[in-house]
Amino acid sequence: MTKVKTQVAPAALPLNQILAGDCIDAMNSLPEASVDLIFADPPYNLQLRGDLHRPDNSKVDAVDDHWDQFSSFASYDNFTRDWLAAARRILKPNGAIWVIGSYHNVFRMGAELQNQGFWILNDVVWRKSNPMPNFRGKRLTNAHETLIWASKSEGAKYTFNYEALKALNEGVQMRSDWVLPICTGHERLKDDAGDKAHPTQKPESLLHRVILATTNPGDVILDPFFGTGTTGAVAKMLGRDFIGIEREESYRKVAEKRIAKIRKFDKEALEMTGSKRAEPRVPFGQLVERGMLRPGEELFSIGNRFKAKVRVDGTLVGNDVKGSIHQVGAHLEGAPSCNGWTYWHFKRDGKLVPIDLLRQQIRAEMEGRPN
């Protein structure tokens, strides 16, 4: 008798909710391979000894909470190992993780990430434009924190919105050193007593860049150390789903109140500059087939220094060279490569027009966009 295997539907994800309790237990309760990105801002294990005072003898509101205290480096390493293992289990195969820390803990996290099979893609230096001064004058002012971005495995096809980040940076490649301010003024959340609601609240600008760079609308982002909910607030604004985990009730209350006030950007505002590689491929020969360019028509290089003729099969012939628009351009320029789409131009009404304009017209048709 053939046994029929009953398929069990996967458990529903608690999207856009804040889970109360220990982050490891909470992550272990979620379905395997169910989230797209994890942003983790774990305890730094600052090892503070005694109070810290300013020159005027006022006390600094430093990170001395119980959740940041560990008995030893070994204890902290065990904690890091366990929560990273839980995080890796719930990441999708092409998912990724960001962790942030200071010199107290980021090197220990980096080693454990590699131990568990994560593949480090970048480390990013968040340089604070308005850091807290060094009051004791015995060390350099600690003006930065480090983020590590890693994929689940070496061959993972992780999300990276290169063109969107480039657009965010005024057309220049985004670097791995980010100059952003810490939370101050209206962004710094306060409790009922008027004190900081959380000592290490991250600025929304930092999460905006992370989420824009490495997720797409509709992705699920999990934050196992949710705090006052910066990850959830920015995820909601940018049209992503989030899952927060936070064991401190006071932080959960602040986060819930904060996120309830957030409005998601409209659909048009959520559109990002896409990758050119993701656009539909249009062979040059298709321009010839459709009569947009005719066999025998001359194309002209940038600066009008060279010219070549279009052939019936979508290749070019110029001087002593024949081949694709890229090969002929590279040969004439004596260069190892050439982007023929931007190099070659055709004449219309006495003006040179790049052939890429014709390619964009075809792409617009393929995507159902108006020309």
HUTAJO-V523057 format. One record per residue. N is the residue number from 0. RES is the residue in one small letter. PHI is phi in whole degrees, -180 to 180 (none if undefined). OMEGA is omega as a letter, one per 20 degrees, with the letter a starting at -180 (none if undefined). BURIAL is + if it has 9 or more other C-alpha atoms within 8 Angstrom, else -. Layout:
<<N & RES & PHI & OMEGA & BURIAL> <N & RES & PHI & OMEGA & BURIAL>>
This chain:
<<0 & m & none & a & -> <1 & t & -80 & r & -> <2 & k & -85 & r & -> <3 & v & -93 & a & -> <4 & k & -82 & r & -> <5 & t & -82 & r & -> <6 & q & -87 & r & -> <7 & v & -98 & r & -> <8 & a & -65 & r & -> <9 & p & -64 & a & -> <10 & a & -65 & a & -> <11 & a & -69 & r & -> <12 & l & -77 & r & -> <13 & p & -81 & a & -> <14 & l & -66 & r & -> <15 & n & 57 & r & +> <16 & q & -127 & r & -> <17 & i & -109 & a & +> <18 & l & -88 & r & +> <19 & a & -89 & r & +> <20 & g & 125 & a & +> <21 & d & -69 & a & +> <22 & c & -66 & a & +> <23 & i & -69 & r & +> <24 & d & -61 & a & -> <25 & a & -65 & r & +> <26 & m & -66 & r & +> <27 & n & -66 & r & +> <28 & s & -86 & a & -> <29 & l & -89 & r & +> <30 & p & -63 & r & +> <31 & e & -65 & r & -> <32 & a & 52 & a & +> <33 & s & -120 & a & +> <34 & v & -123 & a & +> <35 & d & -90 & a & +> <36 & l & -146 & r & +> <37 & i & -121 & r & +> <38 & f & -114 & a & +> <39 & a & -124 & r & +> <40 & d & -120 & a & +> <41 & p & -75 & r & +> <42 & p & -53 & a & -> <43 & y & -88 & a & +> <44 & n & 56 & a & +> <45 & l & -69 & r & -> <46 & q & 57 & a & -> <47 & l & -69 & r & -> <48 & r & -123 & r & -> <49 & g & 79 & a & -> <50 & d & -81 & r & -> <51 & l & -116 & a & -> <52 & h & -122 & r & +> <53 & r & -79 & r & +> <54 & p & -58 & r & -> <55 & d & -86 & r & -> <56 & n & 75 & r & -> <57 & s & -78 & a & -> <58 & k & -80 & r & -> <59 & v & -82 & r & -> <60 & d & -80 & a & -> <61 & a & -90 & a & -> <62 & v & -84 & r & -> <63 & d & -129 & a & -> <64 & d & -72 & a & -> <65 & h & -63 & a & -> <66 & w & -70 & r & -> <67 & d & -102 & a & +> <68 & q & -112 & r & +> <69 & f & -129 & a & -> <70 & s & -72 & a & -> <71 & s & -163 & r & -> <72 & f & -63 & r & -> <73 & a & -62 & r & -> <74 & s & -63 & r & +> <75 & y & -66 & r & +> <76 & d & -63 & r & +> <77 & n & -64 & r & -> <78 & f & -61 & r & -> <79 & t & -63 & r & +> <80 & r & -60 & a & +> <81 & d & -71 & a & +> <82 & w & -74 & r & +> <83 & l & -68 & r & +> <84 & a & -64 & r & +> <85 & a & -65 & r & +> <86 & a & -67 & a & +> <87 & r & -65 & a & -> <88 & r & -62 & a & -> <89 & i & -90 & r & +> <90 & l & -74 & r & +> <91 & k & -66 & a & +> <92 & p & -53 & r & -> <93 & n & -102 & r & +> <94 & g & -80 & a & +> <95 & a & -146 & a & +> <96 & i & -136 & r & +> <97 & w & -117 & r & +> <98 & v & -123 & r & +> <99 & i & -128 & r & +> <100 & g & -165 & r & +> <101 & s & -109 & a & +> <102 & y & -62 & r & -> <103 & h & -69 & a & +> <104 & n & -138 & a & +> <105 & v & -67 & r & +> <106 & f & -72 & r & -> <107 & r & -69 & r & -> <108 & m & -67 & r & +> <109 & g & -61 & r & +> <110 & a & -64 & a & -> <111 & e & -70 & r & +> <112 & l & -56 & r & +> <113 & q & -69 & r & +> <114 & n & -60 & a & -> <115 & q & -91 & r & -> <116 & g & 100 & r & -> <117 & f & -65 & r & +> <118 & w & -115 & a & +> <119 & i & -71 & a & +> <120 & l & -97 & r & -> <121 & n & -156 & q & -> <122 & d & -111 & a & +> <123 & v & -118 & r & +> <124 & v & -95 & r & +> <125 & w & -88 & r & +> <126 & r & -90 & a & +> <127 & k & -78 & a & +> <128 & s & -74 & a & +> <129 & n & -138 & a & -> <130 & p & -71 & r & +> <131 & m & -69 & a & -> <132 & p & -64 & r & -> <133 & n & -91 & a & +> <134 & f & -76 & a & -> <135 & r & -82 & r & -> <136 & g & 69 & a & -> <137 & k & -109 & r & -> <138 & r & -144 & r & -> <139 & l & -65 & r & -> <140 & t & -62 & a & -> <141 & n & -79 & a & -> <142 & a & -106 & a & +> <143 & h & -150 & r & +> <144 & e & -129 & a & +> <145 & t & -116 & r & +> <146 & l & -111 & r & +> <147 & i & -114 & r & +> <148 & w & -111 & a & +> <149 & a & -140 & r & +> <150 & s & -88 & a & +> <151 & k & -66 & r & +> <152 & s & -151 & a & +> <153 & e & -62 & a & -> <154 & g & -93 & a & -> <155 & a & -65 & r & +> <156 & k & -93 & a & -> <157 & y & -71 & r & +> <158 & t & -84 & r & +> <159 & f & -146 & a & -> <160 & n & -89 & a & +> <161 & y & -57 & a & -> <162 & e & -65 & r & +> <163 & a & -66 & r & +> <164 & l & -67 & r & +> <165 & k & -63 & r & +> <166 & a & -64 & r & +> <167 & l & -61 & a & -> <168 & n & -102 & r & +> <169 & e & 58 & r & -> <170 & g & 82 & r & -> <171 & v & -110 & r & -> <172 & q & -50 & r & -> <173 & m & -72 & a & -> <174 & r & -90 & a & -> <175 & s & -94 & r & -> <176 & d & -120 & a & -> <177 & w & -111 & r & +> <178 & v & -99 & a & -> <179 & l & -141 & a & +> <180 & p & -79 & r & +> <181 & i & -76 & a & +> <182 & c & -68 & r & +> <183 & t & -144 & r & -> <184 & g & 57 & a & -> <185 & h & -69 & a & -> <186 & e & -76 & a & -> <187 & r & -73 & a & +> <188 & l & -76 & a & -> <189 & k & -120 & r & +> <190 & d & -89 & a & +> <191 & d & -64 & a & -> <192 & a & -88 & a & -> <193 & g & 87 & r & -> <194 & d & -92 & r & -> <195 & k & -56 & r & +> <196 & a & -69 & r & +> <197 & h & -148 & a & +> <198 & p & -71 & a & -> <199 & t & -122 & r & -> <200 & q & -59 & a & +> <201 & k & -89 & r & +> <202 & p & -71 & r & +> <203 & e & -63 & r & +> <204 & s & -61 & r & -> <205 & l & -67 & a & +> <206 & l & -71 & r & +> <207 & h & -58 & a & +> <208 & r & -68 & r & +> <209 & v & -62 & a & -> <210 & i & -71 & r & +> <211 & l & -61 & a & +> <212 & a & -72 & a & +> <213 & t & -128 & r & +> <214 & t & -142 & r & +> <215 & n & -122 & r & -> <216 & p & -52 & a & -> <217 & g & 93 & r & -> <218 & d & -68 & r & +> <219 & v & -105 & a & +> <220 & i & -113 & r & +> <221 & l & -111 & r & +> <222 & d & -123 & a & +> <223 & p & -79 & r & +> <224 & f & -128 & a & +> <225 & f & -68 & a & +> <226 & g & 55 & a & +> <227 & t & -93 & r & +> <228 & g & 87 & r & +> <229 & t & -59 & r & +> <230 & t & -60 & a & +> <231 & g & -66 & a & +> <232 & a & -64 & a & +> <233 & v & -72 & r & +> <234 & a & -59 & a & +> <235 & k & -63 & r & +> <236 & m & -59 & a & +> <237 & l & -92 & r & +> <238 & g & 76 & r & +> <239 & r & -108 & r & +> <240 & d & -92 & r & +> <241 & f & -133 & r & +> <242 & i & -132 & r & +> <243 & g & -109 & r & +> <244 & i & -128 & a & +> <245 & e & -152 & a & +> <246 & r & -90 & a & +> <247 & e & -88 & a & +> <248 & e & -62 & a & -> <249 & s & -62 & r & -> <250 & y & -69 & a & +> <251 & r & -61 & a & +> <252 & k & -63 & r & -> <253 & v & -64 & a & +> <254 & a & -64 & a & +> <255 & e & -61 & r & +> <256 & k & -64 & a & -> <257 & r & -64 & a & +> <258 & i & -70 & r & +> <259 & a & -62 & a & -> <260 & k & -87 & a & -> <261 & i & -78 & r & +> <262 & r & -110 & r & -> <263 & k & -70 & r & -> <264 & f & -63 & a & +> <265 & d & -71 & a & -> <266 & k & -57 & a & -> <267 & e & -65 & a & -> <268 & a & -69 & a & -> <269 & l & -82 & r & +> <270 & e & -69 & a & -> <271 & m & -113 & r & -> <272 & t & -65 & a & -> <273 & g & -85 & r & +> <274 & s & -73 & r & +> <275 & k & -63 & r & -> <276 & r & -67 & a & -> <277 & a & -84 & a & -> <278 & e & -72 & a & -> <279 & p & -59 & r & -> <280 & r & -77 & r & -> <281 & v & -123 & r & -> <282 & p & -68 & r & -> <283 & f & -59 & a & +> <284 & g & -61 & r & +> <285 & q & -67 & r & +> <286 & l & -65 & r & +> <287 & v & -74 & r & +> <288 & e & -57 & a & -> <289 & r & -88 & r & -> <290 & g & 77 & r & -> <291 & m & -71 & r & -> <292 & l & -131 & a & +> <293 & r & -104 & r & +> <294 & p & -55 & a & +> <295 & g & 93 & r & -> <296 & e & -70 & a & -> <297 & e & -92 & r & +> <298 & l & -110 & a & +> <299 & f & -126 & a & +> <300 & s & -77 & r & +> <301 & i & -58 & a & -> <302 & g & 81 & r & -> <303 & n & 61 & a & -> <304 & r & -85 & a & -> <305 & f & -130 & r & -> <306 & k & -142 & r & +> <307 & a & -150 & r & +> <308 & k & -104 & r & +> <309 & v & -78 & r & +> <310 & r & -106 & a & +> <311 & v & -63 & a & +> <312 & d & -94 & r & -> <313 & g & 86 & r & +> <314 & t & -103 & r & +> <315 & l & -118 & r & +> <316 & v & -132 & a & +> <317 & g & -150 & a & +> <318 & n & 52 & a & -> <319 & d & -106 & a & -> <320 & v & -133 & r & -> <321 & k & -133 & r & +> <322 & g & 157 & a & +> <323 & s & -72 & r & +> <324 & i & -59 & a & +> <325 & h & -79 & a & +> <326 & q & -64 & a & +> <327 & v & -66 & r & +> <328 & g & -61 & r & +> <329 & a & -63 & a & +> <330 & h & -64 & a & +> <331 & l & -64 & a & -> <332 & e & -87 & a & -> <333 & g & 65 & a & -> <334 & a & -112 & r & -> <335 & p & -69 & a & -> <336 & s & -155 & a & -> <337 & c & -159 & r & +> <338 & n & -88 & a & +> <339 & g & -60 & a & +> <340 & w & -64 & r & +> <341 & t & -95 & a & +> <342 & y & -82 & a & +> <343 & w & -94 & a & +> <344 & h & -132 & r & +> <345 & f & -117 & a & +> <346 & k & -101 & r & +> <347 & r & -138 & a & -> <348 & d & 55 & r & -> <349 & g & 78 & a & -> <350 & k & -115 & r & -> <351 & l & -85 & a & +> <352 & v & -124 & a & +> <353 & p & -66 & r & +> <354 & i & -66 & r & +> <355 & d & -63 & r & -> <356 & l & -62 & r & -> <357 & l & -70 & r & +> <358 & r & -62 & a & +> <359 & q & -65 & r & -> <360 & q & -64 & r & +> <361 & i & -67 & r & +> <362 & r & -61 & r & +> <363 & a & -62 & r & +> <364 & e & -66 & a & +> <365 & m & -64 & a & -> <366 & e & -96 & r & -> <367 & g & 74 & r & -> <368 & r & -94 & r & -> <369 & p & -69 & r & -> <370 & n & -69 & none & ->>
